[in-house]
């Protein structure tokens, strides 16, 4: 393990490429002592680089692939950045979804001369198709125009939602409807 993580040519080149202080790593125990005493960000980086070293060592041994130390560092840094971004996005999504747990949403009737257009879309990779629908409602909750269509083409969901929006806008133009709330 000492050889793979610290003394092979790739490891030496990799550690020295990120900082001259890492040349002092003499064995794995010393590496772990550095990890324990490092700031959180530096600790994460050291461990990610060590993991990437091990991963690329296996690629060299089992698949005879060759990689430069700078590439390993770049991949480790990119992986760590993507991991942090994913965690941050997950945390934001959890906070957002939890804010609705205790909140109450009440339906309110539309005011006169206001219309509501609901659109939705779904795509199925398994079936290779997309579906979309649109409905226009008046202030009396009367649906006076709607459609639901399935097409044998895969669309990214946001793109599929644009199709019913375009269709609903053409209906509104034909019906001379101006005040519309769009819900997607």
Rosetta blueprint (number, residue, H / E / L):
1 X L
2 X H
3 X H
4 X H
5 X H
6 X H
7 X H
8 X L
9 X H
10 X H
11 X H
12 X H
13 X H
14 X H
15 X H
16 X H
17 X H
18 X H
19 X L
20 X H
21 X H
22 X H
23 X H
24 X H
25 X L
26 X L
27 X L
28 X H
29 X H
30 X H
31 X H
32 X H
33 X H
34 X H
35 X H
36 X H
37 X H
38 X L
39 X L
40 X H
41 X H
42 X H
43 X H
44 X H
45 X H
46 X H
47 X H
48 X H
49 X H
50 X H
51 X H
52 X H
53 X H
54 X H
55 X H
56 X H
57 X H
58 X H
59 X H
60 X H
61 X H
62 X H
63 X H
64 X L
65 X L
66 X L
67 X L
68 X L
69 X H
70 X H
71 X H
72 X H
73 X H
74 X H
75 X H
76 X H
77 X H
78 X H
79 X H
80 X H
81 X H
82 X H
83 X H
84 X H
85 X H
86 X H
87 X H
88 X H
89 X H
90 X H
91 X H
92 X H
93 X H
94 X H
95 X H
96 X H
97 X H
98 X H
99 X L
100 X L
101 X L
102 X L
103 X L
104 X L
105 X L
106 X L
107 X L
108 X L
109 X L
110 X L
111 X L
112 X L
113 X L
114 X L
115 X E
116 X E
117 X E
118 X E
119 X E
120 X E
121 X E
122 X E
123 X E
124 X E
125 X L
126 X L
127 X L
128 X L
129 X E
130 X E
131 X E
132 X E
133 X E
134 X E
135 X E
136 X E
137 X E
138 X L
139 X L
140 X L
141 X L
142 X L
143 X E
144 X E
145 X E
146 X E
147 X E
148 X E
149 X E
150 X E
151 X E
152 X L
153 X L
154 X L
155 X L
156 X L
157 X H
158 X H
159 X H
160 X H
161 X H
162 X H
163 X H
164 X H
165 X H
166 X H
167 X H
168 X H
169 X H
170 X H
171 X H
172 X H
173 X H
174 X H
175 X H
176 X L
177 X L
178 X L
179 X L
180 X E
181 X E
182 X E
183 X E
184 X L
